[in-house]
Amino acid sequence: MDPNGPFSEAFSRKTYYKVNIYFTWLLLHTNITPNQVSLLSMFFGLVACIFLIQPGLYPIVGVVLFQFWFMFDVVDGDIARYRRTCNMSGAFLDRLNTAIIDPLMYISLAYGTYMRLGNIDSLFFGFSASISILLFKLVFAYLHVAVLEPIMHKKHSEMIKLPNNSEEKTMMLNEYFNYQPSSSLLRISEFLLGHGLYLSFYCAILLDSIFNITFNFYLLRLNFSYLYLIVTGISLPIVWIVAATYMIRKRAPEKLYVRFFGDRNSSSR
């Protein structure tokens, strides 16, 4: 484990990976394919979202199912790498899994909170968080799509100005490309936007399901899930806007293109 690597990777290796290895070993003795494991993971995630909107202790079942969703989302890649059957279609399905389940988590939590408290505002914050999660994923997905622009559209390649090697390097972009954030601030931010969101999501659900505590703030009736939705519904839109703005200002697609393919247009410029 890289001591300078992301906190989320270190957390996964100390928690989920210790359990994943047993599921991987078990499924390797079957004929199940990695793509089928990805679909099984998606099934767990969808069923978990249904449990979130149920009353009583049912959301706890949803939290448990989310753990299986997350673990099998890793197991599929482990099986593919062990059997040497990795392919781009499997990677696409793997990313589609999280792109579907992540936003649904917030929508389900918001609807369940609305059913318990009757605060329609929870739907607004849940929708805001859900859309922001999806847009945040699109920012990084379209970063890689933009890199392929000169390849997919040859007539545009000569009009695209790429940065040369003498231009100032951006430390944060290099750390993202290398997946090795060096500063503690970047490592903490990366963890909070990954496992941090999931852990706080689970904690809010467990606290509400077990203790069923509600309290009033001015005219609002609140619980832990509602507070979580308020915080994420306000902060996540800011996060994806800042991320998109930073990628554009620092010309991240061009720098990633040069990193992958080199300055192929240098002769034409």
C-alpha positions in Angstrom: 0.0 0.0 0.0 1.4 3.3 -1.1 1.8 5.6 2.0 1.5 8.6 -0.2 -1.5 7.3 -2.0 -5.1 8.4 -1.6 -6.8 8.0 1.8 -9.7 6.2 0.1 -7.4 3.5 -1.2 -5.9 2.9 2.2 -9.3 2.8 3.8 -10.6 0.3 1.2 -7.6 -2.0 1.8 -8.1 -2.0 5.5 -11.8 -2.6 5.4 -13.6 -3.8 2.2 -10.7 -5.5 0.6 -10.3 -7.8 3.6 -13.8 -9.1 2.9 -13.7 -8.9 -0.9 -11.0 -11.5 -1.2 -13.3 -14.2 0.1 -16.1 -13.3 -2.3 -13.6 -13.2 -5.1 -12.2 -16.6 -4.2 -15.7 -18.1 -4.0 -16.9 -16.7 -7.3 -13.7 -17.8 -9.1 -14.8 -21.4 -8.5 -18.0 -20.7 -10.5 -18.7 -19.9 -14.1 -19.9 -16.4 -13.3 -18.5 -13.7 -15.5 -17.2 -10.3 -14.3 -20.1 -8.6 -16.2 -22.6 -10.8 -14.4 -21.0 -9.8 -11.1 -21.4 -6.2 -12.1 -25.1 -6.8 -12.8 -25.4 -8.5 -9.4 -23.8 -5.5 -7.8 -26.3 -3.2 -9.5 -29.1 -5.4 -8.3 -28.0 -5.1 -4.7 -27.8 -1.3 -5.1 -31.3 -1.0 -6.6 -32.8 -3.2 -3.9 -31.0 -1.2 -1.2 -32.5 2.0 -2.6 -36.0 0.4 -2.3 -35.4 -0.4 1.4 -34.4 3.2 2.1 -37.9 4.5 1.5 -39.5 1.9 3.8 -40.4 2.8 7.4 -39.0 1.4 10.6 -35.8 -0.6 10.6 -35.9 -1.5 6.9 -33.4 1.2 5.9 -30.8 -0.7 8.0 -31.3 -3.6 5.5 -30.6 -1.1 2.8 -27.4 -0.1 4.4 -26.3 -3.7 4.6 -27.2 -4.3 0.9 -25.2 -1.2 0.0 -22.1 -2.9 1.4 -22.7 -5.8 -0.9 -23.2 -3.4 -3.8 -19.9 -1.7 -3.1 -18.0 -5.0 -2.5 -19.2 -6.7 -5.7 -18.4 -3.5 -7.6 -14.8 -4.3 -6.7 -15.0 -8.1 -7.0 -16.0 -7.9 -10.7 -12.7 -6.2 -11.5 -10.7 -8.6 -9.3 -12.2 -11.6 -11.2 -11.5 -10.0 -14.6 -7.9 -9.3 -13.7 -7.3 -12.8 -12.3 -8.9 -14.5 -15.4 -7.2 -12.0 -17.7 -10.5 -11.1 -19.3 -10.4 -7.3 -18.7 -12.1 -5.4 -21.5 -13.4 -1.9 -22.1 -17.1 -3.0 -22.2 -16.7 -4.4 -18.6 -15.1 -1.1 -17.5 -18.0 0.8 -19.1 -20.5 -1.4 -17.2 -18.6 -0.9 -14.0 -18.8 2.8 -14.3 -22.4 2.7 -15.4 -23.2 0.8 -12.2 -22.0 3.7 -9.9 -23.4 6.3 -12.2 -26.9 4.8 -11.7 -26.8 3.8 -8.1 -25.1 6.9 -6.6 -27.8 9.4 -7.7 -30.5 7.0 -6.8 -29.2 6.7 -3.2 -29.9 10.4 -2.6 -33.3 10.3 -4.3 -34.3 7.3 -2.2 -33.1 8.9 1.0 -34.9 12.1 0.2 -38.1 10.4 -0.6 -37.9 8.3 2.6 -37.2 11.4 4.6 -40.1 13.2 3.1 -42.4 10.2 3.9 -41.2 10.3 7.6 -41.1 14.0 8.3 -43.5 15.4 5.6 -40.9 18.1 4.7 -41.1 18.6 1.0 -37.8 20.6 1.1 -36.0 17.3 1.6 -36.9 16.3 -1.9 -35.3 19.5 -3.2 -32.1 18.9 -1.3 -32.0 15.2 -2.3 -32.6 16.1 -6.0 -29.8 18.8 -5.8 -27.4 16.3 -4.3 -28.3 13.6 -6.8 -27.9 15.8 -9.8 -24.7 17.2 -8.4 -23.2 13.7 -8.0 -24.1 12.9 -11.6 -22.7 16.1 -12.9 -19.5 15.6 -10.9 -19.1 12.2 -12.6 -19.8 13.8 -16.0 -17.1 16.4 -15.4 -14.4 13.7 -15.2 -16.1 11.5 -17.8 -16.1 14.3 -20.4 -12.6 15.2 -19.4 -11.6 11.9 -21.0 -14.1 12.4 -23.9 -12.5 15.7 -24.7 -9.1 14.0 -24.8 -10.4 11.8 -27.6 -11.7 14.8 -29.6 -8.6 15.1 -31.9 -8.7 11.4 -32.6 -12.4 11.0 -33.3 -12.6 14.2 -35.4 -9.4 14.4 -37.5 -10.5 17.6 -39.2 -10.4 19.3 -35.7 -7.0 18.1 -34.7 -5.0 20.7 -36.5 -7.1 23.5 -34.9 -6.6 22.3 -31.4 -3.7 24.1 -29.6 -1.9 21.8 -27.3 0.3 23.0 -24.4 4.1 22.5 -25.0 6.5 21.1 -22.5 7.7 24.6 -21.5 4.3 25.6 -20.1 4.0 25.6 -16.3 2.9 22.3 -14.9 -0.1 22.2 -12.6 0.7 20.2 -9.5 -2.9 19.3 -8.7 -3.5 18.0 -12.2 -0.3 16.0 -12.2 -1.4 14.5 -8.9 -4.8 13.6 -10.3 -3.3 12.0 -13.4 -0.8 10.0 -11.2 -3.5 9.2 -8.6 -1.1 10.3 -5.9 -2.3 13.4 -4.1 0.7 14.6 -2.1 -0.8 17.3 0.2 -2.9 16.3 3.1 -5.6 18.7 2.0 -6.0 17.0 -1.4 -5.9 13.5 0.2 -8.6 14.5 2.8 -10.7 16.1 0.0 -10.5 13.0 -2.1 -11.5 10.8 0.8 -14.5 13.1 1.8 -15.8 13.0 -1.8 -15.5 9.3 -1.9 -15.8 7.1 1.2 -16.7 10.2 3.3 -20.0 10.7 1.5 -20.9 7.0 1.8 -20.0 6.7 5.5 -21.9 9.8 6.5 -24.8 8.6 4.4 -24.9 5.3 6.2 -24.4 6.9 9.6 -27.4 9.2 9.1 -29.6 6.3 8.1 -28.5 4.2 11.0 -29.0 6.9 13.6 -32.5 7.7 12.3 -33.5 4.0 12.1 -32.2 3.0 15.5 -32.9 6.1 17.6 -35.7 7.8 15.6 -34.7 11.2 16.9 -36.4 14.3 15.5 -35.9 17.9 16.6 -37.2 21.3 15.5 -35.3 24.2 14.1 -37.4 27.2 13.6 -40.3 25.9 11.5 -38.5 22.8 10.3 -38.7 19.3 11.7 -35.3 17.7 11.3 -33.6 14.3 11.7 -30.1 13.2 10.8 -31.0 12.2 7.2 -32.6 15.6 6.6 -29.5 17.4 7.9 -27.3 15.2 5.7 -29.4 16.1 2.7 -29.2 19.8 3.5 -25.4 19.7 3.8 -24.9 17.6 0.6 -27.6 19.4 -1.3 -25.9 22.7 -0.8 -22.2 21.7 -0.9 -22.1 19.2 -3.8 -23.4 21.7 -6.4 -20.5 24.0 -5.4 -18.0 21.1 -5.6 -18.8 20.1 -9.2 -18.9 23.7 -10.4 -15.5 24.4 -8.8 -14.1 21.2 -10.3 -15.5 22.0 -13.8 -14.1 25.6 -13.6 -10.7 24.4 -12.5 -10.5 21.8 -15.3 -11.3 24.5 -17.9 -9.0 27.2 -16.5 -6.1 24.8 -16.2 -6.7 23.2 -19.6 -6.9 19.7 -18.1 -8.0 18.0 -21.4 -5.1 19.3 -23.4 -2.6 18.3 -20.7 -4.1 14.9 -20.3 -3.9 14.4 -24.1 -0.2 15.3 -24.1 0.3 12.9 -21.2 -1.3 10.0 -23.1 -0.3 10.6 -26.7 2.6 13.2 -26.6 2.6 16.4 -28.5 1.6 14.9 -31.8 0.6 18.2 -33.3 3.9 20.0 -32.6 5.0 19.6 -36.2 1.8 21.1 -37.6 2.0 24.1 -35.3 
